[in-house]
Amino acid sequence: MVATPVELLAPRTEEEVQAHLSAGKLVEGLQHMSPKYLEGMRRILTVSADTELVSAPSYLRAAQHAPALNNFGSAMSIIQDELAHAHIGYRLLGDLGVDMDWLIYERPPEQFKYPYAFDVPLNSWVELVCANALYDQAGFVLLSDVYQTSTFGPWKRALAKVDKEETFHLRHGRTWLRKLVKDPGGKDEVQRALDWMFILTLEWFGLPDELKKHSEQLSYGFKGKSNDELRQAWMAEVVPFMEEIEIEVPAHFDAEADEYVIDCPFPARFDEEKREWLLHQSPIDWDDVLARWRERGPMNRDYVRTLQRGYQTTSLRKAA
């Protein structure tokens, strides 16, 4: 990541940052950050902004299959929101010394940091509204947690708007799914989509807690819940809804354990070309999943090049 040297931007010591946070104060800018706090905030903001940005071409691909013009308009409103959310993240990264032009328009596609789910193509309107119900629910769970607990003031305030708009995206998906499952053919399409999209969204929350590497996200209050807690929060919203509309998902609530249990191998092998989980093959570990994430998926280059094309071909950039 191209950025101004950390030591020039973040003069605070770890002790000063912890004292600032212990006093109940928000971090408002570089003047309140240590190098470690700055590095961690850049990391989490980059993942958030990249996720919002890449969702735009992903959703646009599926929106072209909208059943009517007003439905296409609703999808475009969601895409517009996602781009605005991305702008918030990148603008904050700019304030934290990152070269935004490089980050958005010059960074190689494989260096973008967003959930692998967006590298798998959405090929229909049904898959788009399933993404609204699953992916946007994941985004809502994650960003609501950040909004409630973040110690970085500028992001916390910006997320008040984002939180409300993500609610609209989620409602759009759920409203359509309730409509689609009333017809047997529509219900079958929804089930086929959920068969591959549900487990991809379980992956969205990252490594299980015992393998999590970046502990500063919790210690600095970048977020309030751990990866596994966020995964549980997502299932607590999605699984009951899918039961309500009679769509099968590989998870259930265990009342005795007071938690949601995943009913299939997890992690598991994924055939990205067929968009199928190979649940009956030999088990894998999270190192295999990390390798798949690092290699990115089939749509990575296509989506990022679509987003970067205007900048790459503009005569103004060439003249500079």
C-alpha positions as CSV (number, residue, x, y, z in Angstrom):
1,M,0.0,0.0,0.0
2,V,1.5,3.4,-1.0
3,A,1.4,5.7,2.0
4,T,3.3,8.4,3.8
5,P,5.8,6.9,6.3
6,V,4.0,5.8,9.4
7,E,6.5,7.2,11.8
8,L,5.9,10.7,10.4
9,L,2.2,10.4,10.7
10,A,1.6,8.6,13.9
11,P,3.6,10.2,16.7
12,R,1.7,8.6,19.7
13,T,3.1,5.8,21.7
14,E,1.1,2.7,22.6
15,E,0.8,3.9,26.2
16,E,-0.6,7.2,25.0
17,V,-3.2,5.6,22.7
18,Q,-4.3,3.2,25.5
19,A,-4.6,6.1,27.9
20,H,-6.6,8.1,25.4
21,L,-9.0,5.1,24.8
22,S,-9.2,4.3,28.6
23,A,-10.4,7.9,29.1
24,G,-13.4,7.1,26.8
25,K,-12.1,9.4,24.1
26,L,-12.4,8.7,20.4
27,V,-9.5,8.7,18.0
28,E,-10.1,11.6,15.6
29,G,-7.0,11.6,13.4
30,L,-3.3,10.8,13.0
31,Q,-2.5,13.0,16.1
32,H,-4.1,10.4,18.3
33,M,-2.6,7.3,16.6
34,S,0.4,5.1,17.3
35,P,2.0,3.3,14.3
36,K,0.3,0.1,15.3
37,Y,-3.2,1.7,15.6
38,L,-2.7,3.4,12.2
39,E,-1.6,0.1,10.5
40,G,-4.6,-1.7,11.9
41,M,-7.1,1.0,11.0
42,R,-5.7,1.2,7.4
43,R,-6.2,-2.6,7.2
44,I,-9.8,-2.8,8.3
45,L,-10.8,0.3,6.3
46,T,-9.2,-1.1,3.2
47,V,-11.2,-4.4,3.5
48,S,-14.4,-2.4,4.1
49,A,-13.9,0.0,1.2
50,D,-12.8,-2.8,-1.2
51,T,-15.8,-4.9,-0.4
52,E,-18.2,-2.0,-1.0
53,L,-16.4,-1.1,-4.3
54,V,-16.3,-4.6,-5.8
55,S,-19.9,-5.3,-4.9
56,A,-20.9,-2.7,-7.5
57,P,-19.8,-4.6,-10.7
58,S,-20.9,-7.8,-9.1
59,Y,-24.4,-6.5,-8.5
60,L,-24.5,-4.8,-11.9
61,R,-23.9,-8.1,-13.7
62,A,-26.9,-9.6,-12.1
63,A,-29.1,-6.5,-12.2
64,Q,-29.1,-6.7,-16.0
65,H,-31.5,-9.7,-15.5
66,A,-34.1,-7.6,-13.6
67,P,-37.6,-8.6,-14.5
68,A,-38.8,-5.0,-15.0
69,L,-37.4,-1.5,-15.3
70,N,-38.4,-0.4,-11.8
71,N,-36.6,-3.5,-10.4
72,F,-33.5,-2.5,-12.3
73,G,-33.8,1.0,-10.8
74,S,-34.0,-0.5,-7.3
75,A,-30.8,-2.5,-8.0
76,M,-29.1,0.6,-9.3
77,S,-30.0,2.5,-6.1
78,I,-28.3,-0.2,-4.1
79,I,-25.2,-0.1,-6.4
80,Q,-25.1,3.7,-5.9
81,D,-25.2,3.2,-2.2
82,E,-22.3,0.7,-2.3
83,L,-20.1,3.1,-4.3
84,A,-20.9,5.9,-1.8
85,H,-20.0,3.6,1.1
86,A,-16.7,2.7,-0.7
87,H,-16.0,6.4,-1.1
88,I,-16.3,6.9,2.7
89,G,-13.7,4.3,3.3
90,Y,-11.3,5.5,0.7
91,R,-11.7,9.1,1.8
92,L,-10.8,8.2,5.3
93,L,-7.8,6.2,4.1
94,G,-6.7,9.3,2.2
95,D,-6.8,11.2,5.5
96,L,-4.6,8.5,7.0
97,G,-1.9,9.1,4.4
98,V,-2.8,6.5,1.8
99,D,-2.5,7.3,-1.9
100,M,-6.1,6.9,-3.0
101,D,-5.4,7.0,-6.7
102,W,-3.0,4.0,-6.4
103,L,-5.3,2.2,-4.0
104,I,-8.4,2.4,-6.2
105,Y,-7.1,2.7,-9.8
106,E,-3.6,1.4,-9.9
107,R,-3.5,-1.5,-7.4
108,P,-3.3,-4.9,-9.1
109,P,-6.6,-6.8,-8.9
110,E,-5.2,-9.6,-6.8
111,Q,-4.2,-7.1,-4.1
112,F,-7.7,-6.0,-3.4
113,K,-9.0,-7.3,-0.1
114,Y,-12.7,-8.3,0.0
115,P,-14.6,-11.5,0.7
116,Y,-14.0,-14.2,-1.8
117,A,-17.8,-14.5,-2.3
118,F,-17.7,-11.5,-4.7
119,D,-15.2,-13.3,-6.9
120,V,-18.0,-15.8,-7.8
121,P,-20.4,-14.5,-10.5
122,L,-24.0,-13.6,-9.8
123,N,-25.8,-14.7,-13.0
124,S,-29.4,-13.9,-12.4
125,W,-31.9,-11.7,-10.6
126,V,-32.6,-14.4,-8.1
127,E,-28.9,-14.6,-7.2
128,L,-28.8,-10.8,-6.8
129,V,-31.7,-10.8,-4.3
130,C,-30.1,-13.8,-2.5
131,A,-26.9,-11.7,-2.3
132,N,-28.9,-8.9,-0.8
133,A,-30.3,-11.2,1.8
134,L,-27.0,-12.9,2.6
135,Y,-24.1,-10.7,1.7
136,D,-25.8,-7.5,2.7
137,Q,-26.8,-9.1,6.0
138,A,-23.2,-9.9,6.5
139,G,-22.2,-6.3,5.8
140,F,-24.9,-5.1,8.1
141,V,-23.7,-7.3,11.0
142,L,-20.1,-6.2,10.5
143,L,-20.7,-2.5,10.1
144,S,-23.3,-2.3,12.8
145,D,-20.7,-3.8,15.2
146,V,-18.2,-1.2,14.0
147,Y,-20.7,1.6,14.3
148,Q,-21.6,0.6,17.9
149,T,-18.0,0.1,19.2
150,S,-15.5,1.8,16.9
151,T,-12.9,4.1,18.6
152,F,-12.2,5.9,15.3
153,G,-14.5,8.9,15.4
154,P,-14.7,9.8,11.7
155,W,-15.7,6.3,10.7
156,K,-18.1,5.9,13.5
157,R,-20.0,9.0,12.5
158,A,-20.0,8.1,8.8
159,L,-21.5,4.7,9.5
160,A,-24.7,6.2,10.9
161,K,-25.7,6.8,7.3
162,V,-24.3,3.5,6.0
163,D,-26.2,1.5,8.6
164,K,-29.5,2.8,7.5
165,E,-28.8,2.2,3.8
166,E,-27.7,-1.4,4.4
167,T,-31.0,-2.0,6.0
168,F,-32.7,-1.1,2.7
169,H,-30.5,-3.5,0.8
170,L,-31.3,-6.3,3.2
171,R,-35.1,-5.5,3.1
172,H,-34.9,-5.6,-0.7
173,G,-33.5,-9.1,-0.7
174,R,-35.9,-10.5,1.9
175,T,-39.0,-8.9,0.2
176,W,-38.0,-10.6,-3.1
177,L,-37.3,-13.9,-1.5
178,R,-40.7,-14.0,0.2
179,K,-42.2,-13.3,-3.2
180,L,-40.1,-15.8,-5.1
181,V,-40.7,-18.8,-2.8
182,K,-44.5,-18.6,-3.4
183,D,-43.9,-20.1,-6.8
184,P,-42.4,-23.7,-7.0
185,G,-40.0,-22.7,-9.8
186,G,-38.9,-19.6,-8.0
187,K,-38.4,-21.5,-4.8
188,D,-36.2,-24.1,-6.6
189,E,-34.1,-21.2,-8.0
190,V,-33.6,-19.7,-4.5
191,Q,-32.7,-23.1,-3.1
192,R,-30.1,-23.7,-5.8
193,A,-28.6,-20.2,-5.1
194,L,-28.5,-20.7,-1.4
195,D,-26.8,-24.1,-1.8
196,W,-23.6,-22.3,-2.8
197,M,-24.0,-18.8,-1.4
198,F,-24.8,-19.7,2.2
199,I,-21.4,-21.4,2.9
200,L,-19.5,-18.6,1.0
201,T,-21.1,-16.1,3.4
202,L,-20.1,-18.2,6.4
203,E,-16.5,-17.7,5.1
204,W,-17.1,-13.9,5.0
205,F,-16.3,-13.4,8.6
206,G,-12.8,-14.8,8.3
207,L,-10.7,-17.3,10.3
208,P,-12.1,-18.9,13.4
209,D,-11.1,-17.1,16.6
210,E,-8.4,-19.5,17.5
211,L,-6.6,-18.8,14.2
212,K,-7.3,-15.0,14.1
213,K,-4.1,-13.0,13.6
214,H,-5.0,-9.3,14.0
215,S,-5.9,-9.0,17.6
216,E,-5.7,-5.2,17.5
217,Q,-9.2,-5.1,16.0
218,L,-10.6,-6.0,19.3
219,S,-8.0,-4.5,21.6
220,Y,-8.2,-1.1,20.0
221,G,-12.0,-1.2,19.7
222,F,-12.0,-1.3,15.9
223,K,-14.9,-3.7,16.4
224,G,-16.7,-5.3,19.4
225,K,-17.3,-8.9,18.4
226,S,-14.8,-11.6,17.3
227,N,-15.0,-13.4,14.0
228,D,-16.9,-16.4,15.5
229,E,-19.3,-14.0,17.4
230,L,-20.0,-12.1,14.2
231,R,-20.7,-15.4,12.3
232,Q,-23.1,-16.4,15.1
233,A,-24.8,-13.0,14.8
234,W,-25.2,-13.5,11.1
235,M,-26.7,-17.0,11.4
236,A,-29.1,-15.7,14.1
237,E,-30.6,-13.4,11.5
238,V,-30.4,-15.6,8.4
239,V,-31.2,-19.1,9.6
240,P,-34.6,-18.3,11.1
241,F,-35.6,-16.3,8.0
242,M,-34.7,-19.2,5.8
243,E,-36.7,-21.5,8.0
244,E,-39.6,-19.1,7.7
245,I,-39.6,-19.2,3.9
246,E,-38.9,-23.0,3.9
247,I,-35.4,-22.8,2.3
248,E,-32.9,-25.4,3.6
249,V,-29.5,-24.2,4.8
250,P,-26.8,-26.3,6.5
251,A,-27.1,-24.8,10.0
252,H,-29.5,-25.0,12.9
253,F,-29.9,-23.6,16.4
254,D,-28.8,-25.9,19.2
255,A,-30.9,-24.8,22.2
256,E,-28.7,-26.8,24.7
257,A,-25.5,-25.2,23.5
258,D,-27.3,-21.8,22.9
259,E,-25.6,-21.3,19.6
260,Y,-26.0,-22.0,15.9
261,V,-24.3,-25.1,14.6
262,I,-23.0,-25.6,11.0
263,D,-24.3,-28.9,9.7
264,C,-21.8,-29.5,7.0
265,P,-18.0,-29.7,6.7
266,F,-16.6,-26.2,7.3
267,P,-14.2,-25.2,5.9
268,A,-14.9,-27.2,2.7
269,R,-13.7,-27.6,-0.9
270,F,-15.3,-25.4,-3.4
271,D,-15.6,-25.8,-7.2
272,E,-15.6,-22.2,-8.4
273,E,-16.4,-23.1,-12.0
274,K,-19.5,-25.2,-11.1
275,R,-20.2,-23.1,-8.0
276,E,-20.6,-26.2,-6.0
277,W,-19.3,-27.3,-2.5
278,L,-17.6,-30.7,-2.6
279,L,-18.8,-31.7,0.8
280,H,-18.2,-35.4,0.4
281,Q,-14.5,-35.1,-0.5
282,S,-11.7,-35.3,2.1
283,P,-11.8,-32.4,4.6
284,I,-9.5,-29.4,4.3
285,D,-8.1,-26.9,6.8
286,W,-8.1,-23.1,6.8
287,D,-4.7,-23.0,5.1
288,D,-6.4,-24.4,2.0
289,V,-9.1,-21.7,2.3
290,L,-6.5,-19.0,2.6
291,A,-4.7,-20.3,-0.5
292,R,-8.0,-20.0,-2.4
293,W,-8.6,-16.5,-1.1
294,R,-5.1,-15.4,-2.1
295,E,-5.5,-16.7,-5.6
296,R,-8.8,-14.8,-5.9
297,G,-11.7,-16.1,-7.9
298,P,-12.9,-16.1,-11.5
299,M,-14.3,-12.5,-11.5
300,N,-11.5,-10.7,-9.7
301,R,-9.7,-9.3,-12.7
302,D,-12.8,-8.6,-14.7
303,Y,-14.4,-6.6,-11.9
304,V,-11.4,-4.6,-10.9
305,R,-10.5,-3.8,-14.5
306,T,-14.0,-2.6,-15.1
307,L,-13.6,-0.2,-12.1
308,Q,-10.2,1.0,-13.2
309,R,-10.7,1.2,-17.0
310,G,-11.7,4.9,-17.1
311,Y,-8.8,6.0,-15.1
312,Q,-6.4,3.8,-17.0
313,T,-7.5,5.1,-20.4
314,T,-8.1,8.8,-19.6
315,S,-6.0,11.3,-21.6
316,L,-5.6,13.4,-18.5
317,R,-3.7,10.6,-16.7
318,K,-1.5,10.0,-19.8
319,A,-0.7,13.7,-20.0
320,A,0.4,13.7,-16.3
